[in-house]
Amino acid sequence: LQLVESGGDLVQTGGSLRLSCAASKSISSINTMGWYRQAPGKQRELVATVSSGGRANYADSVEGRFTISRDNAKTTVYLQMNSLKPDDTAVYYCRLRATGLYAYDYWGQGTQVTVSS
């Protein structure tokens, strides 16, 4: 299984972007999909996650500006990013994970988001 991300771009401060991440094949829908990001010289950090039941979790730094959503039928997750700031500049990675007896953990290749001041 592969995760294919798209939507990264160069945008000005205050602008918006929508990231998408699609799995290459169907998989058990009992999982968590999420977005993480890594800026130059920094550790990878959680941005937002959403469970198969629709429960979303956000980092404090993006709460109120970013919205995560998913389409279980397509095993696709989206990240709507509004009011972007230069601090949001990073490579954004998609993750698909399940725990328990049939655990799995997949990462996408990353998509670059650059916010200019």
N, C-alpha and C positions, 0 to 999 in steps of 0.2 A: 504494500500500500504506500502511496505517495501523497503528500499534501502539496498542493500547488497554490501559491499565493499570488495575488495581483493587486494593483491599485496604488502602489507606492509611487511617489512623485515629489517634485519640488513645488512648494507652495509658500505664499507669503504669510506672515503673521496675521492671525485672525481668520485665515482661510479654512477650508474643509477638505477632507479626503474620505473615501470609503475603501477600506481594504476587504478583500474577499479571500477565502481559503477553501478549496474544495478537495475532498478525498478522491483518489483515483478509482475506488471501488466501494461498494456498500460494506458496512461493518455494523456490528451490534450497536444499537442506538443508546445503550445504557453506558454513557461515557460523559466526559467533560471536554469541551473544546475551549480553547483560549488563545489569547494573544500575549506575547511577551516582547520585550524590546531590549536592545543593547546599544548603548551609545559608546563612542570611542573612548577607550580607557576605563570603562565602567563595567560592572557585572550585569549580566542579564537579569531583568526584573519583570515581575508580573504586571501586566496592564489590566487585563480583564479576563474573566472566565464565565462560562455559562454551562449549566448542567443540561442533561437531556430533558429534564423537567422544566427548563426555562429559568432556573434561578441564576441570577447574575451577581458577580462580585467584581468590584473595581478597586484599583489602587487609588489612594487618596488624591494623588496628583492629577488624576483624570476624571474623578467623580464629577458629574454634572456637565462634562464636555464631550465625553465619549459614550457611545452606546454599542453594546455587543448584542448580537442576535444570531440565531441559527435556523437552518432549515434541515430538520432531521431526515426528511425524505431524500435530500441531496447530499447529506453529510457535509454540509457547507456552513461555515461561520463567517460572519461579517463584523466589521468594526467601523462604525461611523464616527469620525473624528471631527469635531467642530472647535472653533476658537483656538486653533492651533498656535502653539508658542515655539520659539526657538529651542526650548528645553525638550520639546517632543521629538527633536531630530534624533533618529536612531534607525537601526535595522529592526524591523518588526517580524517576529517569528510566530507562526501558527503552531498550535500543539493540540493533539488528539490523544486522550488518555483514558484508560479504564483501569480500575483496581479490582482485586478479588481473584477468584480462581482463574479467570481467563483475562488476565491483565495484559495490557499493551500500552505503548507510549511512543507516539510518532511526532516528529518535528518537520516543519517545512524548511525550505532553503533560505527563507528570509526575503523581505522586500524593503527597499530603502525609502525612508520618509525624511525629507529635508525641509525644514521650515526656516525661511530667510527672514531676517529682521528688517 
